[in-house]
Amino acid sequence: MKRRCIAMLAIAALIGLCITGAVSWGQGGADPGTLPQPVRLFLVDETKTFASTMRVGALAKVVRGTQMFDLSVKLVDVVSSYADPLEAETIEEGTSPFQIILIVPRGIDDGSVNQIWLVTRSFEEIALPVRAAIGALSTIVDQVFQGVAESIDVSEDLWPALAAALYCSQGWLQ
């Protein structure tokens, strides 16, 4: 069963990579012999249980393996899933903003939250290669957290949209 899950994740990542490369090449953005620029992804992990931490670790490993993303990870301690996990953090001087912020809320641990938030600008403001990367990331998240949580983006729920507005104004999100 685990091998099947890993194989499915690898296939989803490969499909996403192919889509991103094709879209970028079709837009004239990349030479056919090179990969497009990786999408800057910030993974914010609020979880505390062993099971959730292992899932987040597996997610990070699969995401890194796709080579579609420039991944940064931050472990944060929050009192509530709905607290701002980046409230006490500052973006480092000279650091480029992220194109995607993926928040794995603390409520995943106790089942009070069954969503993982994909925070981005609205889809109309995002380049096609980044949209393809969001689709691939959503598939990967749904596979890793199958039965526990699903990915929700700014087009599906108000919470990621509100977080996007906040993080754009603070310089976290491109």
RAURCOR-V154762 format. One record per run of one state. SS is the DSSP state (alpha for helix, beta for strand, coil for the rest). FROM is the first residue (numbers start at 1). TO is the last residue. If there is no record, write none. Layout:
# RAURCOR-V154762
SS | FROM | TO
SS | FROM | TO
This chain:
# RAURCOR-V154762
coil | 1 | 1
alpha | 2 | 26
coil | 27 | 38
beta | 39 | 45
coil | 46 | 49
alpha | 50 | 66
coil | 67 | 68
beta | 69 | 75
coil | 76 | 97
beta | 98 | 98
coil | 99 | 99
beta | 100 | 104
coil | 105 | 105
alpha | 106 | 108
coil | 109 | 114
beta | 115 | 119
coil | 120 | 122
alpha | 123 | 125
coil | 126 | 127
alpha | 128 | 144
coil | 145 | 149
beta | 150 | 153
coil | 154 | 157
alpha | 158 | 170
coil | 171 | 172
beta | 173 | 173
coil | 174 | 174
